[in-house]
Amino acid sequence: MADLKEANAKFEYSLDFVSIGCNRQPTSVSWGRNGSIAFAAGWFIGLYDAHSIKLVETIPAHSDRVNVVSWVPRCDIAPESRWNAPEEEIISGSVDKKIKLWRRQPSNAGNSAHKWVSTATLEGHKESVTSLAILPLQDGGLLVASSSADNTIMLWRRDPGQSEFKNLQTINFAPKMIETVSLTFFPGTTVPLLAAGGVDMMIHLYTGIDEGNKFVRAASLQGHEDWIRFVSFVDTDNGDVLLASSSQDKRIRLWRVSPVKSSDGAETKLDPAALLAKLNLAEDGNLSMSQHAHVINLGEKFGRFTVLLESVILGHEEWVNSVCWAPAQPHPEDKTKKTQPMRLLSASMDRTAAIWEIDAQSGIWIDETRVGEVGGNQLGFFGSQFGPNGDEIIVVGWNGAFHLWKRAEDGDWNPVIPISGHFDEARDVDWDPQGHYFVSVSKDQTARLFAPWLKDGQWHEIARPQVHGYDMSCLVMLPSVKHRLVSGAEEKVIRVFDAPRSYVESLANVSLGKAPEEADLADRATTANVPPLGLTNKPVFDSKPTESTAAEDGLAEAHPHLAQMLAAAAAEDGEALPIESDGPKAPLLLESPPFEEQLMQRTLWPEAHKLYGHGNELVCICSSHRGDIIASACSAKTPDQAGIRIWDTKTWKQIAEMPGHKLTVIQLEFSHDDKYLVSVSRDLGHCIYEVVRQDGAVTSLKLAAKVPKAHTRISWGCSWSTDDKYLATCSRDGTVKVWKFDPAASTSEQKLTVEWKATLDESVTAVSFAPLPSSSNHYLLACGQENGALSFYFAKKAPENATLSFEPYGAVDSRHAHVATVRRIRWRPEQDISSSKKLSFATASTDRSVRLFSIDVAKLL
């Protein structure tokens, strides 16, 4: 749209915050020498600065989930200097079957240019890319190995000074899939060595011949008893190469690759008896390691090499998903040279990460440090990485969360505040009525609360009010009661939550900088707890145990089986007895953003009410502006299921069920004066209901206007203008319509007439009028699309009988926008824009990200 491009030249905005979780893959995170953490985030590559606790950038990378992200070592400098050089390129692989190389754009490229551009796309795999290995060559070239779910490994080479890659070879492992690959050089040579592991439980070694342009199988290492999850090479200080492999058999195996040399440098013959003498017997009398030393002959020029199992590391209780060697460090005597610490990091499904070192006395690898989650309902860890200095580690959890630890001077590893975000579709977002924080809900079954931290001015997740057992779909923050949240999920129940005292006090400490008023703390639970066998966030109060609780405790002690049966029965009704529990933990009063373990278990909000009535899963929910009623709708295939239910927020009883639609209602919104409720639906139409009040209380609603075919395809969103004179709707047909609403007219056709219509290049999935002050003479409308685009249109308020016409105001640049469906746009309430001249809004998208923007509206004031 040419007009939109012209408007962009004057359009000013800022991306203030992005929240997104990491993809659940062992290869999804890479911590570079440049200090930046690159990670796979949905379809994006995220760049995370651990020291500033900030997601610096999200690169729109692929058209499907990213599986692999890695920093690429420098190739354009001398080989002896590469080990400590800050990286400038990223490589990524995706479910879209493509591999891409990314390079940072020079800073003088202009503000409109992308910071990161794709310099090469490697296509050839027929299924998802599962892992990547990178090896800088001596001549300045780059060798890449990629594995895929199509049961192949492909080898790629980039020549020095070039950007394009050529495919050297495809190695077929059908019908077995390879999950992980790693590359290095044979010790003291320039001959590449490739290791590959997968579902056949063997590690396959390939050696590069013809100057690395072709690879041939050299050996297959046996020993693992389940699928191999990760392989990783490291060059040791004594000139050998160590290969670490981790498996679903809960073990890590270390293999040593050594040249066969005598003391005078001549080749020697292998003595099998001497090799066997190095092996220890296990307690059952069997050899604890393989008796077989594999010999690889590289010819007269490079000689022969042995591959021998050096150690089997036991200590994890579940799958070991990844292993990572500590990065090389400057040599104490010569900082230009490197020394390689013999330390290995592993991450497991047992929810622990361990750092392994060789015990000086016994020579056995032991876990020098073990960190991880305690409690919670999530599974284990996936990817793991050391920081560039070796004194920090990061681990990716099952729920897409980062766990970060830093080694203190006393040697202890202390947790560090990480970034966080949803690891599945973000479906809705809403603001606290005072604008202090916003809450988002997701298909990942969580509600997450974000607020700014006074210390750094950045937004962080400071609470997780709800951790559900169903995919969540909608929420609303009630204006009538502070810190009250109402949510809906893919179940038939609406749930109401009230913040505990611990949250109100923590919000004051972390974000507001002032003590909460006593009225805000009155009648609140101290904290929330989910009892054993319980399904509900139970309130916990500062009080002594009641007699009934004491009796239940006695029952549990005297008749544990009977007590457990009663607990299970009570759980079906949403209740639970405190069986086999140490009791709720002490309230968590925060001074800084919490860690993931705290978010999962100690920032819950107690559930206050459940509302029953809907026959299918919840789709949308909204509140009147005074907070006295809420409206909700569920999935519907017939008119009797498509009714809109109205609830009184004082009694929490249903007031009315309003017919009008034939299929699922997608969105609901009350007018600002609370006189009308608008609904849009899959049946292509929308309805407006008039709210009937008696003595100030809502008694019923009645249908005031209906447009059966408002759009030619599904209507996705609706929004009232701040003066309630106009209504905006959007649709899958790509149109945005602004309707003039005249409640005094006699027919529906006269009450709702189209004032303005625009057809965009993609389906429009969200619309929202900006809350410009009443003194402004303009309207501002935000539109979100199925491709993630965000655009804005403004109109000057028209005289009574004049037609309203919108013009493009600007659009968010594609490097800051979403890459998938924008589900919701919510403007921040209670904004004082007299000095800043800016309005802020939050967005939620199926690309898993929640974003916070500010736009300049000075010319509209």
C-alpha positions in Angstrom: 0.0 0.0 0.0 1.8 3.1 -1.3 0.1 5.5 1.1 1.2 3.3 4.0 4.8 3.5 2.8 4.6 7.2 2.7 3.2 7.4 6.2 6.0 5.2 7.5 8.5 7.9 6.7 7.0 10.0 9.5 5.8 7.2 11.7 7.7 6.9 15.0 7.4 4.0 17.4 9.6 1.9 19.7 9.5 -1.8 20.6 9.9 -1.7 24.4 9.6 -5.3 25.3 9.4 -8.8 23.9 8.6 -12.0 25.8 9.0 -15.4 24.2 10.2 -18.8 25.4 12.8 -21.1 24.0 12.0 -24.0 21.8 12.1 -27.4 23.4 15.2 -28.8 21.6 18.8 -29.8 22.8 20.2 -27.7 20.0 18.1 -24.6 20.6 20.6 -22.4 22.5 24.2 -21.2 21.8 26.2 -18.8 23.9 28.8 -17.1 21.8 32.2 -15.6 22.5 30.6 -12.2 21.8 28.6 -12.6 25.1 25.3 -12.9 23.3 22.9 -15.9 23.7 21.3 -17.0 20.5 18.3 -19.3 20.9 15.4 -20.8 18.9 12.2 -19.0 19.7 9.2 -20.3 17.7 9.9 -19.2 14.2 12.4 -16.6 15.4 16.0 -16.5 16.4 16.2 -14.7 19.7 19.3 -12.7 20.9 19.5 -12.5 24.6 21.9 -10.5 26.8 22.1 -12.3 30.1 23.9 -9.5 31.8 21.3 -6.9 31.1 18.5 -9.5 31.4 17.0 -8.4 28.1 15.8 -10.0 24.9 17.7 -7.7 22.6 16.2 -8.8 19.3 14.1 -11.4 17.6 15.1 -12.2 14.0 12.2 -13.5 11.8 14.2 -16.5 10.6 12.0 -19.3 9.2 8.5 -20.2 8.1 8.2 -22.9 10.8 9.7 -23.9 14.1 13.4 -23.3 14.5 15.2 -26.5 15.7 18.9 -25.5 15.7 20.7 -22.3 16.4 24.5 -21.9 16.7 27.0 -19.1 16.5 29.5 -19.6 13.7 33.2 -19.3 14.6 35.2 -16.8 12.7 36.8 -18.0 9.4 38.2 -14.7 8.2 41.1 -14.5 10.7 44.2 -16.5 11.4 43.4 -20.0 12.7 45.4 -19.6 15.9 43.2 -16.5 16.8 39.8 -17.9 16.1 39.2 -19.7 19.4 38.6 -16.4 21.3 37.2 -14.2 18.5 33.7 -12.8 18.8 31.3 -14.4 16.3 29.6 -12.4 13.6 27.4 -15.0 12.0 24.6 -17.3 13.1 23.4 -20.5 11.5 19.9 -21.9 12.0 18.0 -25.0 10.9 14.2 -25.4 10.9 11.2 -27.7 10.5 10.8 -25.8 7.1 13.7 -28.0 5.9 16.0 -25.0 5.3 19.3 -24.0 6.8 20.2 -20.3 6.9 23.3 -18.2 7.6 22.8 -14.8 9.2 25.2 -11.9 9.4 24.9 -8.6 11.2 24.1 -5.6 9.0 26.6 -2.8 9.3 25.4 -0.1 11.7 25.6 2.6 8.9 23.0 0.7 6.8 20.2 3.0 8.1 17.5 2.6 10.7 15.1 1.0 8.2 17.5 -1.9 7.4 17.4 -5.2 9.3 20.2 -5.7 11.8 20.6 -9.2 10.7 20.3 -10.4 7.1 20.3 -13.9 5.6 23.4 -14.4 3.5 22.8 -18.0 2.4 20.0 -20.5 2.3 20.9 -24.2 2.2 18.1 -26.3 0.7 18.2 -30.1 0.1 16.7 -31.8 3.0 13.2 -33.3 2.6 12.3 -33.2 6.3 13.1 -31.1 9.4 16.7 -30.2 10.1 17.6 -31.8 13.5 21.2 -30.7 14.1 24.1 -28.7 12.7 27.9 -28.9 13.1 30.2 -26.2 12.0 34.0 -26.4 11.3 36.1 -23.4 10.2 38.7 -24.7 7.7 42.4 -23.7 7.7 42.1 -21.9 4.3 39.3 -19.7 5.6 36.4 -21.8 4.3 33.6 -23.2 6.3 32.4 -26.8 6.5 28.8 -27.5 7.7 27.2 -30.9 8.5 23.4 -31.1 8.8 21.2 -34.0 9.9 17.6 -34.3 9.2 14.5 -36.4 9.9 14.8 -37.6 6.3 17.5 -40.0 7.6 20.3 -38.2 5.9 23.4 -36.1 6.7 24.4 -33.4 4.2 27.8 -31.9 4.0 28.2 -28.3 2.8 31.2 -26.1 2.1 31.6 -22.3 1.7 34.9 -21.3 0.1 36.9 -18.4 1.5 35.5 -14.9 0.7 32.2 -16.4 -0.7 28.7 -16.3 0.7 27.1 -19.3 -1.1 27.5 -22.9 -0.1 27.9 -26.0 -2.3 26.6 -29.4 -1.4 29.5 -31.8 -1.1 27.8 -35.0 -0.2 24.6 -36.7 1.1 25.0 -39.6 3.5 21.9 -41.8 3.7 21.1 -43.7 6.9 17.6 -44.9 6.0 15.6 -46.2 7.7 17.4 -44.9 10.8 17.4 -41.3 11.7 20.4 -39.3 12.8 19.6 -36.8 15.6 23.0 -35.2 16.3 26.3 -34.4 14.5 29.6 -32.8 15.5 32.8 -31.8 13.6 36.5 -31.4 14.4 39.9 -32.2 13.0 41.9 -35.3 13.7 44.6 -34.4 16.3 47.4 -32.4 14.7 46.0 -32.6 11.2 43.7 -30.7 8.8 41.6 -33.8 8.1 37.9 -33.3 9.2 36.3 -35.9 11.5 32.5 -36.2 11.7 30.6 -37.9 14.5 26.9 -38.7 14.1 24.5 -40.4 16.5 20.9 -41.3 16.4 18.2 -43.9 16.8 20.5 -46.9 16.0 22.3 -46.4 19.3 25.7 -46.2 17.5 28.1 -43.3 16.9 29.3 -43.2 13.4 32.6 -41.7 12.6 33.4 -40.3 9.2 36.7 -39.0 7.9 37.2 -36.4 5.3 39.2 -37.3 2.2 40.0 -35.4 -1.0 40.8 -32.2 1.1 37.5 -32.6 3.0 35.3 -32.7 0.0 34.1 -36.3 0.6 33.5 -38.3 3.7 33.9 -42.0 4.2 32.8 -44.1 7.2 35.8 -44.9 9.4 34.2 -46.6 12.5 31.0 -47.2 14.4 31.2 -46.9 18.2 28.9 -49.2 20.2 28.0 -49.0 23.8 24.9 -46.9 24.3 21.7 -48.8 24.9 19.2 -46.3 23.7 18.9 -43.4 21.2 21.8 -41.0 21.2 20.8 -37.4 21.9 23.9 -35.4 21.6 27.6 -35.6 20.5 30.3 -33.0 21.1 34.1 -32.8 20.3 36.8 -30.9 22.2 40.5 -30.5 21.6 42.5 -31.3 24.7 45.8 -29.6 25.8 47.7 -32.9 25.3 46.9 -32.9 21.6 44.1 -35.6 21.7 40.4 -35.1 20.9 37.7 -36.1 23.2 34.2 -37.0 22.1 31.3 -36.8 24.6 28.0 -38.6 23.7 24.8 -38.5 25.7 21.9 -40.9 25.4 18.4 -41.8 26.5 20.1 -44.7 28.4 20.9 -42.1 31.1 24.7 -42.3 30.4 27.4 -40.1 29.1 30.3 -41.8 27.3 33.7 -40.2 26.6 35.8 -41.4 23.6 39.4 -40.4 23.1 40.9 -40.0 19.6 44.7 -40.2 19.7 47.5 -40.4 17.2 49.5 -43.7 17.2 53.0 -42.4 17.7 56.2 -43.6 19.5 58.5 -41.4 21.5 60.6 -40.7 18.4 57.6 -39.9 16.3 57.6 -43.1 14.4 54.4 -45.1 13.9 53.9 -48.0 16.4 52.0 -51.2 16.3 49.0 -51.6 18.5 49.3 -54.0 21.4 45.8 -55.3 22.3 47.0 -56.7 25.6 48.3 -53.3 26.6 44.9 -51.8 25.7 43.0 -54.3 27.8 45.3 -53.8 30.7 44.0 -50.2 30.9 40.4 -51.4 31.4 38.9 -52.0 34.8 36.6 -54.8 35.8 33.1 -53.9 37.0 31.7 -55.4 40.2 30.1 -58.2 38.3 33.3 -59.2 36.7 32.4 -57.8 33.3 34.5 -55.2 31.5 33.1 -51.8 32.3 34.2 -50.4 28.9 34.5 -51.7 25.4 37.5 -53.9 24.8 37.8 -52.8 21.2 40.0 -49.9 20.1 39.0 -48.7 16.7 41.9 -47.8 14.4 41.6 -45.2 11.7 44.3 -45.1 9.0 44.7 -41.7 7.3 47.6 -42.9 5.1 51.3 -42.1 5.2 50.9 -38.3 5.4 48.9 -38.3 8.7 49.3 -41.8 10.1 47.0 -43.8 12.2 44.6 -42.9 15.1 42.9 -44.9 17.8 39.4 -44.3 19.1 38.9 -45.8 22.6 36.2 -45.5 25.2 37.7 -43.6 28.0 34.9 -43.3 30.5 31.3 -43.9 31.2 29.7 -41.2 33.3 26.7 -42.3 35.5 24.7 -39.9 37.6 21.6 -38.9 35.8 18.3 -40.7 36.5 16.7 -39.9 33.1 17.6 -39.2 29.5 20.7 -37.0 29.1 19.6 -34.6 26.4 22.7 -32.6 25.8 26.4 -32.2 26.7 28.6 -29.2 26.3 32.4 -28.7 26.9 33.6 -25.7 28.8 35.1 -23.1 26.4 38.8 -22.7 26.0 40.3 -20.0 28.2 43.5 -17.8 27.8 46.6 -19.6 29.1 47.8 -18.2 32.4 51.3 -17.6 31.1 50.4 -16.4 27.6 47.0 -14.8 27.1 47.3 -15.2 23.3 47.3 -19.0 23.6 44.5 -21.1 24.9 44.1 -23.8 27.5 41.2 -26.2 27.5 39.5 -26.9 30.9 38.4 -30.5 31.3 34.8 -29.7 32.4 31.6 -31.0 30.9 28.1 -29.8 31.3 25.1 -32.1 30.9 21.4 -31.5 31.0 18.9 -34.3 31.7 15.2 -35.1 31.8 15.6 -35.7 35.6 15.5 -31.9 35.9 19.1 -31.5 36.8 22.2 -30.1 35.1 25.6 -31.3 36.2 29.2 -30.1 35.7 31.6 -33.0 35.5 35.3 -32.8 36.2 38.1 -35.4 36.7 38.9 -36.1 40.3 42.6 -35.5 40.8 43.1 -38.5 43.0 41.0 -41.2 41.4 41.0 -40.0 37.8 37.2 -40.6 37.7 34.8 -38.1 36.3 32.6 -36.8 39.1 29.8 -34.2 39.3 31.5 -31.2 40.8 28.3 -29.2 40.7 24.6 -30.2 40.3 21.9 -27.7 39.8 18.2 -27.9 38.8 14.6 -27.6 39.6 13.0 -28.8 42.8 9.2 -29.5 42.7 6.9 -28.2 40.1 5.0 -30.1 37.5 7.3 -29.8 34.5 9.6 -32.3 32.9 13.4 -32.0 32.5 16.1 -30.0 30.8 17.1 -29.9 27.1 19.8 -27.7 25.8 22.8 -26.5 27.9 25.7 -24.1 27.4 28.6 -22.6 29.2 29.2 -18.8 29.1 32.3 -17.6 27.3 34.3 -17.4 30.5 33.2 -20.7 31.8 31.8 -19.2 35.0 28.2 -19.1 33.8 25.8 -21.8 32.6 22.4 -21.7 30.9 19.9 -24.6 30.6 16.7 -24.8 28.7 13.7 -26.4 30.5 10.8 -28.4 29.2 8.5 -25.4 29.4 10.8 -23.2 27.3 12.3 -21.5 30.4 15.9 -20.5 30.8 17.7 -21.5 34.0 20.9 -19.5 34.5 23.6 -19.9 37.1 26.8 -18.0 37.8 29.8 -19.2 39.9 30.6 -17.0 42.8 34.1 -16.3 44.2 33.5 -19.0 46.9 32.8 -21.6 44.1 29.1 -21.8 44.7 26.8 -21.6 41.7 24.1 -19.1 42.3 20.9 -18.6 40.2 20.6 -15.5 38.1 17.4 -13.8 36.9 16.6 -14.9 33.3 14.2 -13.8 30.7 11.0 -15.8 30.2 8.0 -16.2 28.0 5.4 -18.5 26.5 6.5 -21.6 24.7 3.3 -22.0 22.7 0.7 -19.7 21.1 -0.1 -16.5 23.0 -3.8 -16.1 22.7 -4.9 -13.1 24.7 -3.5 -10.2 26.8 -5.1 -7.7 29.1 -3.9 -4.8 31.3 -4.4 -4.1 34.9 -7.0 -1.3 34.9 -4.4 1.1 36.4 -1.9 0.2 33.7 0.7 -1.0 36.1 1.1 -4.5 34.5 -0.4 -6.8 31.9 -1.2 -10.5 31.9 -1.1 -12.9 28.9 -2.5 -16.4 28.5 -1.3 -19.1 26.1 -1.8 -22.5 24.7 1.1 -23.4 27.0 -1.5 -23.5 29.8 -0.1 -20.6 31.8 -1.1 -17.0 32.6 1.9 -14.8 32.9 2.1 -11.3 34.5 4.6 -8.7 33.4 5.6 -5.5 35.1 8.6 -3.1 34.9 11.4 -3.5 37.4 12.3 -0.2 39.0 16.0 -1.1 39.1 16.5 -1.4 35.3 13.3 0.1 33.9 12.7 -3.1 31.9 9.7 -5.4 31.9 10.0 -8.8 33.5 7.6 -11.6 34.4 7.0 -11.2 38.1 4.1 -13.7 38.6 2.4 -16.6 37.1 -1.1 -16.4 38.5 -2.4 -19.6 36.8 -0.7 -22.8 35.7 -3.6 -24.8 34.2 -4.2 -28.3 33.0 -5.9 -27.0 29.8 -4.8 -24.8 27.0 -5.8 -21.3 27.9 -7.8 -19.1 25.5 -8.9 -15.8 27.1 -8.8 -13.5 30.1 -10.0 -10.2 31.4 -8.8 -8.0 34.4 -11.8 -6.8 36.3 -11.9 -3.0 36.9 -14.2 -3.2 39.9 -11.8 -5.1 42.2 -8.0 -4.5 42.2 -5.9 -7.4 41.0 -8.8 -9.7 40.0 -8.4 -11.9 37.0 -11.0 -13.9 35.1 -9.8 -16.6 32.7 -11.2 -19.1 30.3 -9.5 -22.2 28.7 -10.4 -25.2 26.6 -12.7 -26.4 29.3 -16.3 -25.4 30.3 -15.4 -23.5 33.4 -14.7 -19.8 33.9 -12.2 -19.3 36.8 -11.8 -16.2 38.9 -8.6 -15.4 40.7 -7.7 -12.8 43.4 -4.1 -11.7 44.0 -2.7 -12.7 47.4 -1.0 -10.3 49.8 2.4 -11.6 48.8 1.8 -10.5 45.2 0.5 -7.0 46.1 3.5 -6.4 48.4 5.9 -7.8 45.8 4.4 -5.6 43.0 5.0 -2.6 45.3 8.6 -3.6 46.0 9.5 -4.5 42.4 7.6 -2.1 40.3 5.7 0.6 42.1 8.3 1.8 44.6 5.7 2.6 47.3 4.0 0.6 50.0 0.6 -0.7 49.2 -2.4 0.8 50.8 -3.9 -1.1 53.7 -7.2 -1.3 51.8 -5.4 -3.2 49.0 -4.2 -5.8 51.4 -7.4 -6.3 53.4 -9.3 -9.6 53.1 -6.6 -11.1 50.8 -5.1 -14.5 51.3 -1.4 -14.5 52.2 -0.4 -16.7 49.3 -1.7 -19.6 47.2 -0.9 -23.3 47.3 -1.9 -26.4 45.2 -2.3 -29.3 47.7 -1.4 -32.9 46.8 -4.1 -34.4 44.6 -5.6 -30.9 44.3 -6.7 -29.2 41.1 -7.2 -25.7 42.4 -5.0 -22.9 43.7 -6.1 -22.8 47.3 -5.8 -19.6 49.4 -3.4 -19.8 52.4 -4.1 -17.4 55.3 -2.0 -16.4 58.3 -3.9 -18.4 60.9 -3.5 -21.5 63.0 -4.8 -24.8 61.8 -8.5 -25.3 62.4 -9.9 -28.2 64.3 -11.1 -29.8 61.1 -7.6 -29.5 59.6 -6.1 -31.1 62.7 -8.6 -33.9 62.5 -7.7 -34.5 58.9 -4.0 -34.6 59.8 -4.8 -37.2 62.5 -6.8 -39.3 60.0 -3.9 -39.2 57.5 -1.5 -40.5 60.2 -3.8 -43.2 61.6 -5.5 -44.4 58.3 -3.4 -43.2 55.4 -5.2 -45.3 52.8 -8.6 -44.1 53.8 -7.4 -40.5 54.0 -6.0 -40.8 50.4 -9.3 -42.1 49.2 -11.1 -39.1 50.7 -8.6 -36.8 49.3 -9.1 -38.2 45.8 -12.9 -37.9 46.2 -12.5 -34.3 47.4 -10.2 -33.5 44.5 -13.0 -34.3 42.0 -15.0 -31.5 43.6 -12.0 -29.2 43.4 -11.1 -29.8 47.0 -8.1 -31.6 48.5 -7.0 -32.7 51.9 -3.4 -31.9 53.0 -2.3 -35.5 52.7 1.5 -36.2 52.6 2.3 -32.6 52.4 4.8 -30.4 54.4 2.2 -27.7 54.1 2.3 -24.5 52.0 5.5 -22.7 51.7 6.1 -19.3 53.3 4.9 -16.3 51.3 7.4 -15.1 48.6 8.0 -11.4 49.0 10.0 -10.2 46.0 12.6 -7.5 45.8 13.5 -8.4 42.2 12.0 -10.5 39.4 11.7 -14.2 40.4 13.4 -17.3 39.1 11.6 -19.9 37.0 11.2 -22.3 40.0 9.6 -19.5 42.0 7.3 -18.4 39.2 6.0 -22.0 38.8 5.3 -22.7 42.4 5.2 -19.5 44.6 3.6 -16.8 42.5 0.2 -18.4 42.0 -3.0 -16.5 42.7 -5.7 -18.3 44.8 -8.9 -19.2 42.9 -11.9 -17.4 44.3 -14.8 -18.7 42.1 -15.8 -21.1 39.3 -18.6 -20.3 36.9 -20.4 -23.2 35.3 -22.8 -23.1 32.4 -21.0 -23.3 29.1 -21.3 -26.6 27.3 -18.0 -26.3 25.3 -14.6 -24.8 25.7 -14.3 -21.1 26.4 -13.4 -18.8 23.5 -13.8 -15.2 24.6 -14.6 -13.2 27.7 -14.9 -9.5 28.5 -15.9 -7.1 31.3 -18.0 -4.0 31.4 -15.9 -0.9 32.1 -17.4 -0.5 35.6 -16.7 -4.2 36.3 -20.2 -5.1 37.4 -20.8 -7.8 34.7 -18.8 -10.0 32.4 -19.8 -11.6 29.2 -18.5 -14.9 27.9 -18.9 -17.3 24.9 -17.8 -20.8 24.0 -17.1 -22.8 20.9 -20.4 -23.5 19.1 -21.6 -25.4 16.0 -25.3 -24.8 16.6 -27.3 -21.7 17.6 -28.2 -23.2 21.0 -24.5 -23.4 21.8 -23.7 -19.9 20.5 -25.4 -18.0 23.3 -23.6 -15.2 25.1 -23.7 -15.6 28.9 -23.9 -12.6 31.2 -22.6 -12.9 34.8 -23.0 -10.6 37.8 -19.5 -10.1 39.4 -21.0 -9.5 42.9 -23.0 -12.7 43.2 -21.2 -14.6 40.4 -24.5 -15.8 39.1 -25.7 -15.9 35.5 -28.0 -13.0 34.6 -28.9 -13.9 31.1 -28.0 -16.0 28.0 -28.3 -14.0 24.8 -29.1 -15.6 21.5 -28.2 -14.0 18.2 -25.5 -16.1 16.6 -25.4 -19.4 14.8 -21.7 -20.3 15.3 -18.9 -19.5 17.7 -18.6 -15.9 19.0 -15.0 -14.9 18.5 -14.9 -11.6 20.4 -17.0 -9.5 22.8 -16.6 -5.8 23.8 -18.7 -3.4 25.9 -19.0 0.2 24.9 -17.2 2.7 27.1 -20.5 3.9 28.6 -21.5 0.3 29.3 -24.8 0.7 27.5 -24.0 -1.8 24.7 -22.2 -5.1 24.1 -21.0 -6.0 20.6 -20.2 -9.5 19.4 -18.6 -10.9 16.2 -18.8 -14.4 15.1 -17.8 -17.2 12.7 -21.3 -16.9 11.2 -19.9 -13.7 9.4 -22.2 -11.3 11.3 -22.2 -9.2 14.4 -24.8 -8.2 17.0 -25.2 -5.3 19.4 -27.0 -5.9 22.6 -28.4 -3.1 24.8 -27.7 -3.4 28.6 -30.9 -3.0 30.6 -30.4 -1.6 34.1 -32.8 -1.1 37.0 -31.7 0.9 40.0 -28.1 0.8 38.6 -28.0 -3.0 38.5 -28.0 -5.0 35.3 -31.2 -7.1 34.9 -31.0 -8.2 31.3 -29.8 -7.5 27.8 -31.8 -7.1 24.6 -30.8 -7.3 20.9 -30.5 -3.8 19.6 -29.0 -4.3 16.1 -27.8 -7.2 14.0 -25.9 -7.4 10.7 -26.0 -11.0 9.5 -23.4 -10.7 6.7 -21.1 -8.0 8.0 -18.2 -9.6 6.2 -17.9 -12.2 3.5 -15.8 -14.5 5.8 -15.3 -15.0 9.5 -15.3 -11.9 11.6 -12.2 -11.9 13.9 -12.3 -8.8 16.0 -14.2 -5.7 17.1 -13.6 -2.4 18.9 -15.5 0.7 20.0 -14.2 4.2 19.5 -13.6 6.1 22.7 -16.8 8.1 22.2 -18.9 5.0 21.2 -20.0 6.6 18.0 -18.1 4.1 15.8 -17.4 0.4 15.8 -14.5 -1.3 14.0 -14.6 -4.9 12.8 -12.2 -7.1 10.9 -12.4 -10.3 9.0 -10.6 -13.2 7.3 -11.7 -11.6 4.0 -8.9 -9.0 4.5 -11.2 -6.1 5.2 -11.4 -3.6 8.1 -14.7 -1.8 8.4 -15.7 1.2 10.6 -19.4 1.4 11.2 -21.3 4.4 12.4 -23.6 3.5 15.3 -26.9 5.4 15.7 -28.9 3.8 18.6 -31.8 6.1 17.9 -32.4 4.7 14.4 -35.4 2.4 13.9 -33.8 -0.5 12.1 -30.6 -2.5 12.3 -29.6 -1.3 8.8 -30.0 2.3 9.9 -28.3 1.8 13.3 -25.2 0.4 11.7 -23.9 1.8 8.5 -20.4 1.4 7.0 -18.4 4.7 7.2 -15.1 3.4 5.9 -13.6 0.2 4.5 -10.1 -0.9 3.7 -8.9 -4.1 2.1 -5.4 -5.2 3.3 -3.1 -7.8 1.8 -3.8 -10.5 4.4 -6.6 -11.5 6.7 -7.1 -9.0 9.5 -7.4 -10.7 12.9 -7.4 -7.9 15.5 -8.5 -4.3 15.6 -8.4 -1.8 18.5 -9.2 2.0 18.8 -6.5 3.9 20.7 -7.5 5.7 23.9 -6.7 9.2 22.6 -7.7 11.9 25.1 -11.1 13.5 24.7 -9.3 16.7 23.8 -7.9 15.1 20.6 -9.8 15.7 17.4 -8.8 12.4 15.9 -9.4 8.6 16.0 -6.5 6.1 15.8 -7.2 2.5 14.8 -4.6 -0.4 15.2 -4.9 -3.4 12.9 -3.2 -6.8 13.3 -3.0 -9.3 10.5 -2.6 -13.1 10.0 1.0 -12.6 8.7 1.9 -10.7 12.0 1.8 -7.2 10.4 0.7 -4.2 12.6 -0.6 -1.1 10.9 -2.3 2.1 12.0 -4.9 4.4 10.5 -6.2 7.8 11.7 -9.2 9.9 10.9 -10.2 13.4 11.9 -13.4 13.6 13.8 -16.1 14.5 11.3 -19.1 16.9 11.8 -22.4 15.3 12.6 -23.5 14.5 9.1 -20.1 14.1 7.4 -18.5 10.8 6.4 -15.5 9.6 8.4 -12.4 8.8 6.4 -9.3 7.1 7.7 -5.8 7.5 6.3 -2.6 5.5 6.9 -0.7 6.5 10.0 2.2 4.0 9.7 3.2 0.4 10.2 5.6 -1.5 12.4 8.7 -2.7 10.6 8.7 -6.4 9.8 11.8 -7.0 12.0 9.8 -5.8 15.0 6.4 -7.2 14.1 5.0 -10.6 14.6 5.4 -13.4 12.0 2.1 -15.2 12.6 -1.5 -14.3 13.5 -2.0 -11.3 15.8 -4.6 -12.5 18.3 -5.1 -9.4 20.4 -4.1 -5.7 20.6 -4.6 -4.0 24.0 -3.9 -0.4 24.7 -2.4 0.5 28.1 -5.1 2.3 30.2 -4.5 5.4 32.4 -1.7 6.8 30.2 -0.6 10.3 30.8 0.6 11.4 27.4 0.8 15.1 28.1 4.6 15.1 28.2 5.6 11.9 26.4 3.1 12.2 23.5 3.2 8.4 23.3 0.7 5.6 23.7 1.7 2.1 24.6 0.0 -1.2 23.7 0.6 -4.9 24.1 0.0 -7.6 21.5 -0.3 -11.4 21.6 0.3 -13.7 18.7 0.4 -17.3 17.7 4.1 -16.9 17.0 4.4 -17.3 20.8 5.6 -13.8 21.5 4.0 -11.0 23.6 5.2 -7.5 22.6 5.0 -4.1 24.0 5.1 -1.1 21.7 5.0 2.7 22.1 3.9 5.0 19.2 4.2 8.7 18.9 0.8 10.4 18.6 1.9 14.0 18.9 0.3 15.1 15.6 -3.0 13.6 16.7 -3.3 15.7 20.0 
